[in-house]
């Protein structure tokens, strides 16, 4: 029996460098019970594995035959753009059309299929290339289309009974699709052949998504929904229940990460924001330019951090800087910040949200100890929403397929782009802004389980028709009413680092007794870690167990267990479904 129930097969250094992001999706979704093997060293005996995930990589003939035999003997397989030679295993056949592939189009979900019924969107974009097949026995979970809402006969996601086993396929590379959702087009970067494509005179993250992002889907975290679908496929195909690490502490459906930039603020402006947020039990993270250091004394900063607030640098090297210019600014301002306030900042947003390259800037942030970036936000023509297709903290991947240990947390609103026309969209009143923010919060909590991450500049709380104080108050109070916990930047980094460090050990499922047993191991402290399990397995319900409680997340009933773990600790868990 393998140490973990899931085997991930891929290829290091292969022709599809982003295919390895499939593992990053698993980590983001809290599915930690897997092992990775390069296809060059894939095991010859697959009998101990319950499920195999196949990345988009060239599959040697001998390995392909071995995997197909394993599936037909009862194995379960999920493949991301599998080789065409495996089409029959997935209940597919090559199309008779002269057109064999399509790129950068849409996926329409079948609302009648149980795996697609709670996706939350009728169709999504997909990035990359998809293979065109005709169904030959496969169930269609989703279908390719040339326009949003259009469904053709070419399947995008399928499920098929193959012999004694089952095989599911994405017709496109889910990993590549997700990287492009998160990071946009490389060609549009400031150092690429098409810099500043929207001609606003600045290198910003929204350049990377220009004419690449369907503005009608801006309020939908598209990449997250594909991750949700992968989770559902894994649950459906794995013959035993799998524990999962939930995104947020204490089984919360969402968290609130409120932050702002110090541009021209006074001490009075800042204290007004802190007072407004704290009235509802909230926390705030401020990104400081050196020009506003005087607004927060070191002693005041220490007191604020003791109450859960946070701060980071807000560097600026011009609107169209070189990557080297930006790197120097980040290094200097991070050094100055540490010298003044006595701690290493972990969160960051650049002034004017400048982003000079594709991922080089993320590497520079990491080199200076910054672990979370808040630059990705909607600009001209979009105004608000999930620019990077995600409401989760997601990590960058470079052109070679290496993960950069910096979280990208998309900013869903920036107030000066709402009540002015700077985004080339109609300006809203403060009351209209507040109402829209409350709808964003409700969607984050009830539909997407996304982080609610708005930006509020303290300078805008000054009296006048655009005083944002009532807006901030309405947001903080609504979050409190909805029971959404607040996090600061450093706290959010620490939680996600710790969550990703948790390992499952010795998973064992006794079908006869209906008992799942497993261990947990971590090298980092974590409070409020939430484990999730199915509420029922094959019609069985759990025996009474005070450690587990019923929660409703992702539209279904699940079991949750909340743990506090200390560094180096190990914990054994078990639950019986009777």
N, C-alpha and C positions, 0 to 999 in steps of 0.2 A: 504494500500500500504506500502511495506517495505521501510525503510530509504535508502537502497541501492538496485540496481537491481539484484545483484548476491549473492547467498547464498552458502557458502562453508561448507560442512558437513564433519566432521572428528571425531577422537577419541583421546583425551589426555590420555597418559599413556597406549595406546593399544599395541598389539603385533607387530605393524609395526611402530617403533618410527620415521622413516624417512618420513613417509607419509605426515607429516605436512609441508615438504619442498615445497609442491605444492603452499602454500601461499607465500613462499619466491620467487618462480618463478613469481607469480603475481606481487609482489612488484618490482622485478627486471625489469619486462616488463612494469612497470608503469600503471598497471591496479589496481587502488585504490578503485574502486566502488564496494566493496564487504563487506559482514559481515560473521564472522565465528560462527558456532554453533557446540557444541559437540553433537554427536548423542544421548547422554543421555538426552540432553535438546533441541532436535530438535523441531521446531514448529509443531504443529498439523495441522495448516492451511498454506498451501504452495501457496495459490492463489496469493499473492502479489509479488512473486518472478518471475523474467523474465528468470533466468537461475540458475541452481544448478550445482556446481562442487562437485563431490563425491570423497573424498580421499580413499585410499586403507585401509579400516577398516572393521571389522566385522559389518554387518548391521542387527540389530534386525528385526525379521519377520514383526512386525507391521510397522516399519519405511520403510522397503523395499516395502511393499504393498502400503503404502501411496505415496512413490516416484513414483512407477510404475503407479498408478492411476493418479497422477498429470501429468506425461508425456503424457499419453494417452488422457488426457483432454486438451492437448495443451501446456504443459510445455516443456522446453528444458533442457537436461541433458548432462554433460560430466563427464565420470567416469574414474578413474585411477585404472586399474586392478579390475573391478567390481566383485562381488561375482558370481560364476558360475550359481547360481540360477536365476540370472537376464539375462542370455544369450539371451532369446527370445526377451526381450525388445530392445536389440541392434541388432536384426536381425542376431543372431548367434546361432549355436547349437554345443554341445560338439562333438569333433571329435570321429570317430569310431575307430581310431587307438589306439593301446595299450599304445602309448606314449601320455601323456596328457599335458606335459609342456616341456619347453626348457629353457636353461639359457645361458647368455653371448654369444649371437650370433649377428645377424644383422637384420636391417630393410631396406627393399628396397621400395622406393617411386614409386607410379604410376605417371609418368610424364603427363599422360592425365587427371588426376584429378585436378580440379582448386585449391584445397587446397594444393596440392603438387607441382604444376608446377613451383613455384619460390623458392623452398627450397634451391637450390644451390648445392645439392649433390644427387647422385643417390641412395646412401645407407649410413647408419650410423651404428655404433655399438649400442647395447643396453646392459645395465647392469642389473643384477637381473634375475628374472624368469618371463617368459611369459606363458600364458595359450594358448593351441592350440584349436582353434575353426574352424568350417567350416561356410562359409557364408550361411545365410538363409534369404536373402533379403537385407543384409547390403551392402552399397557401400564400397569398399576397397580403402582407401587412401594410405595405405602402407601395406607391407606384410613381414612376417618373413622369414629368410633364414639362412642356416647354414654357408654360406660364403658370403663375400662381393660381391654384385652384383647379388646374387642368389635370386630368388623370388619363394616361394612355394605358395600353395593354402591356407595357414594359415594366416589370416589377423592380422596385428599388430595394425592398427588404422582404425576405421570404423565409418561410419555415417549411420543412419537408421531413416526412418519415422515410428514412432510408434503411431498408432491411429492418433490423431490430432497434436501430438508433434513430437519431434526429439530427438534422443539419440546418442551420440558419445562415443566411448570407446577406451582406450589404453589397449592392451592385457597384458601389463607389467605395473609395478608401475612407472609412470613418475617421481614421486618425489624421490624415492629410486635411480632410474637410474641417475638422475641429481646429487644427493649427491655423488654417486660413481664416476661419471665423474669428479666432482670438487675435490674430496679428495682421491680417489684411494682406494686401498685395505688396510683395517685395519691390516691384518695379516703381511703385509710387513713393518710396521712401526718399528722404532728402538727399541721399547719396545715390539714388537710382536714376534711370533714364527719363523718368516722368515725375520729377519733384514738384511739390505744391500743385497738384492737378486741379484743385478748386480755385487757384489763383487768389488766395486771400493774403498772400505775402508772408506766409509763415509755414514752417515745417511742424505739423501737428499730427497727432494720431488719426484724426478723421481723414487726412490725405490718403492713408493706407486703405481706406474703405470707399473711396470716391468711385461712384458708378460700379460698385462691387457689392453694395449693401442695399437691400430693398427697404426703402424708408417706410413702407406700409407694415413692415414687421419689426420696426424699431423698438416696440414695447414688449417684444417676445424674446426671451433669452434662447435663441435657436440652438446654439451648441449644447446648452444644458438639456434641452428636450431630447436631442439625440443620445446624450448620456443616459437620460432616464429610460429611453427605449432599450439601450444596451443592458441596463440593470434588469429590466423586465424579461428580456430574452434569457439572461443568465438564470434568473429565478425560475423561469418556465422550463428550462432545459436541465438544470442541475437536479439530479435525482434525490438530493438530500438538502435540507434547509441550510442556508449559509448565513452566518452572522455578518453584520455590516456596521461600519462606523458612521454615524449620522454626521451631517455637515456642521451642526451647531451644538453648543453645550446644553445640557439639561433638557434634551428633547424639544428645544425651541423650534418653531417652524421657520424662523428667520432671525437675523440679528440686524441691528442698526449701527452703521458706521458713519457718524456725522462729522464732517470736517469742513475746513475753510482755509482760505489764503489770506495772508496778512496785508495785502496791498493797501497802503496808505492808512491803515487802521491806527487809532489811538488806543491808549490804555482803557479809556472809558468805553470805546466800542467793544473791545474784547471782553471786558468784564460784563457788559450788558448781555453778550451772547452766552457767556458761562452761566450767568444768573438765570437767564431764560431757560436754558437747557437743564440746569440742575433742578429747577422747580419741579420738573417732571421726572427727576431721578436719572437724567441723561448724562452723557459724556461727550466731549468734543476734542477733536484733534486739530491743531493749528499748524499751518506750514508757514514758517517765518523767513522773511527777507531780512538781511542785516539792518536795513533801514528802520525796521520795526522792533529790533531787539530791546530798545528802551521801553517799549510798552509792557514788557514782561521781565521783571527782575529775576535773577536766578533763584532767590528764595521763594518768590511767588510760583515759579515754575515747579519747584520741588513740592510745594504744597498742593498744587493742582494735580501733579502726577500721583501723589498719594491718594487722591480722590478718584483716580481712574482716567483723568484727562491725559492727553499726550501732545507731542509736538515733533516736527521734523523740519528739514530745510525746504526752501522755496527758491531754488537758484534760477538765474537768468543769464544767458550768454548772447542775447539778440534773437530776432525772430527767424532768421535763416542761418543759424550757426553751423560751422563744421562740427563733426563729431568730436574732434580734438578740443574745440572751443568749449563745447558743452561739458566734456570730461573735466577740463580745468575748473570750470565753474562749480561743478558738483563737488570736486575734491576740496576746493578752497572753502566753500560754504559749509560743507559737512565738518571740516576741521574747525572752522570758526564757531560753529554751533556747539561742538563738543567742548571747546575751550570755555565758552560762556556758561553752558548749562550743566556740564559735568556728566553727561551720559551719551551713549551712542544712539542716535536716532535710527529708527527702523522704517518709518513711513516717509513718503516723499510725494510732492507734486511740484513740477516746474512752473515758474511764472510764465503765463501765456500758454501753458501746457505744451511746451516745445518738445518735439521728439525728432531728433535729427537723422536717424537711420531706421533700420528695420528692428534689429534687436541689439545692436552695439551699445546703445544707451543703457539697456538693461544690464549688460555686462559691467559698464562703468558704475552703475548704482551698486551692484554687488561688490565691486572692488572697494567701494567706500563704506561697506557695511549696511547699505540700504537694502531692505528685504521686501518692501511693498511699494508699488507705484500706483498713483491715482491719476495719471495723466489722461487715460483713455476716456474721453467723453465726447458727446455729439456736438458737432459744429454747424456750419451753414447748411440750411436745408433740412436738418434733422431735429435740432433743438434739445431733444431729450431721448432717453432710452438706453438700451443695452448695445452700445456700439460694437463691442467685441463678442456679441452673441452669448454673453454669460453674466449671471449675477453672482457667480462664485469666485473665490480667489483662485486663479489659475496661473500656472507657471509658464514661462517663455521657453521656446525651443529654437535653437539656432539653425543655420542652414545645413549643418552637418548632422543634425538629429540629436545634439546634446541639450539636455535640460539646463536652463539657467535658473538658479535658486532664488528667483525674485517673483513674488506674486503680483499679478496684474489684476487689480480690483477696479472694475469699470465704475465710473461716476455717472449716475443716472440723471442728475440734474445739476445745473449751475445757474444760480438765480439771476445773474446779470444777462444770461441768454434767454430768460423767460419774460422779464418785464422791460426789455429793450428789443430792438429789432436787429441786434448784432448778428444773429444767426439767420437773417433774412427770412424770419418767420414773424407772424403777428405778435406784437407785444401784449402781455396779459397784465391785468390788475393784480395787486397783491392777493386779493381774495380769490381770484381765479387760480393763481399759482398755488395757494394753499389747498384748494379743492383738488387740483390735479395731483399734488404731492400725496394727499391722503388716498387717492385712488392707486397711486404707485405703491404705497405701503400695503394696501389691502391685496393687491396683486402679488406683491413679493411674499406676503404671508400665506395667502390662500391658494394661489395658482402656481407660483413658480418656486417657492421656498428659496428665494434669492436674498442676497444681502441688500438692504436698503441703504444706498450710499449717495447722499446729496452733498453738494458743496454750498456753503454759506459764507460769503465774505463779511467779516465783522464791520467793515466800513459802511455797509448798507443798512445798519440798524439806526442810523441817525434820523431824527424826526423829519418828516416830510411825506409826500404822497407815495414814495417808494420805500418807506421804512419796512424792512423785512422782519421786524420783531414779531408782529402777529403771525406771520407765516412760520417762523421758527417755533413759536410757542404752540401753534396748532399741530405742527409735525411732532414735536416732543410729547405733547399730551396724547396724541392719537397712538403713538408708539407705546406709551405707557398703558393706555386702555387695552391695546391689543396684546399686551404682555410680551412685547418684543424687547429682549435685552440689548443694552448698548455696549459697544466695545470701542476701545481706543486702538490706534494703529499698532503700537507695540504689543498690546495684549492679543490682538487678532493674529499677528504673526506668530506669537508664541503658541497660541492654541493650535493653529494649523500645522506648525512644525511638529508639535507633540502628537497631534492626531495622526499625522502621516508616519510617525515613528512606531506606532503600535503594531505589533505583529500577532497574528493568530498562530497558535501551535497545537499540534496533536488533535486536529478535528476528527471526531469519530461520531458516526450516526448509526445507531442500532435500530434498524427498521422494525424488528419484532417488538422491541420495548417502546419504540417511539422516543428514544432518548438521544439528544444531541449533547455532546461534551466537547469542550475545547479549552485551551489556555490562552491567556493574554500576557504579552511581555512588552515592556517599554523602557527606554533609557531616559525619558524626559518626564518631568512632572506634568500632570494634566488634571484639571478639575472639571467635572461635569461631562466627562466622556460618555457618549450615549451609544449603546449597542442596540441594534434593531434586529428582530427576527420576525418571520411570518407569524401571523396570529393563528393560523391553522395550517396543518400539514396533512394532506390526503384525508381531509375530513376530521382529523383529530384536533382537539383543542388542548391547550396546556393545562397540566395539573396546577392547582393553586400554588403560587410561588411568590413570596413577598418581595423578591428582588426584581420582579418583572411587572410592568403595568401596561395596560392597553392605551395606545395613542393612535390618532388618525393623522397620518402624514402621507403625502403623495396620493391623496384621494382614497386610501385604503386603510383598514385597521391593521396595526402592527404592534408587536411587543417591544417595549423599551426598557432597558436597564441602564441606570446612570451610575457611573463609577468615578471616584477620585483615585488616581494612581500616582505613586511616588517613583522617583528614578530607580531603575533596576528592579522594580517589583514584578512579580509574576502572580497571576490569579487564575485559578481553575473555576470554570463555570459549567453548569449543566442545567438542562431543562427537559421535562418529559411531556410529550404530547400523548394524551390518553383518550 
